[in-house]
């Protein structure tokens, strides 16, 4: 049986691209929280959604039925 080569996460263009795209909204929300233009509860719920979307995209990418060989 052939040994499967597993790439590190930072060698995946999809994962790095997802993280780069996610930086914008997350930093904007954190900036709004720090300046006071976004109230705390709205900011926390926005951060939760943004981070959840990123982790969902990264997790969906690694599902076995998507990565069939």
SVG drawing of the C-alpha trace seen along z (x, -y; Angstrom):
<svg xmlns="http://www.w3.org/2000/svg" viewBox="-26 -55 31 57">
<polyline fill="none" stroke="black" stroke-width="0.4" points="0.0,0.0 1.4,-3.4 2.1,-5.9 -0.1,-9.0 1.8,-12.3 0.1,-14.7 0.7,-18.4 1.0,-20.8 -1.8,-23.3 0.3,-26.3 1.2,-24.4 -2.5,-24.4 -3.5,-27.3 -7.2,-26.8 -6.5,-27.1 -4.1,-30.0 -6.5,-31.8 -9.4,-31.3 -7.3,-32.7 -6.3,-35.7 -9.8,-36.5 -11.0,-36.0 -8.6,-38.5 -10.5,-41.6 -13.9,-41.1 -12.4,-39.9 -10.0,-42.9 -12.8,-45.3 -15.0,-43.9 -12.2,-44.0 -11.4,-47.6 -15.1,-48.5 -15.2,-47.0 -12.0,-48.8 -13.1,-52.2 -16.6,-51.8 -18.5,-52.1 -19.8,-48.5 -21.4,-47.6 -20.0,-44.6 -22.9,-42.1 -23.1,-42.9 -19.3,-42.6 -19.1,-39.3 -21.9,-37.8 -20.3,-39.1 -16.9,-37.6 -18.6,-34.3 -20.2,-34.2 -17.0,-35.2 -14.8,-32.7 -17.4,-30.0 -17.5,-30.5 -13.8,-30.3 -13.5,-27.1 -16.5,-25.6 -14.7,-26.3 -11.5,-24.8 -13.3,-21.8 -15.4,-21.1 -12.3,-21.1 -10.9,-18.1 -14.0,-15.9 -13.3,-12.4 -16.2,-12.3 -14.8,-15.5 -11.2,-14.2 -11.8,-10.8 -8.8,-9.4"/>
</svg>
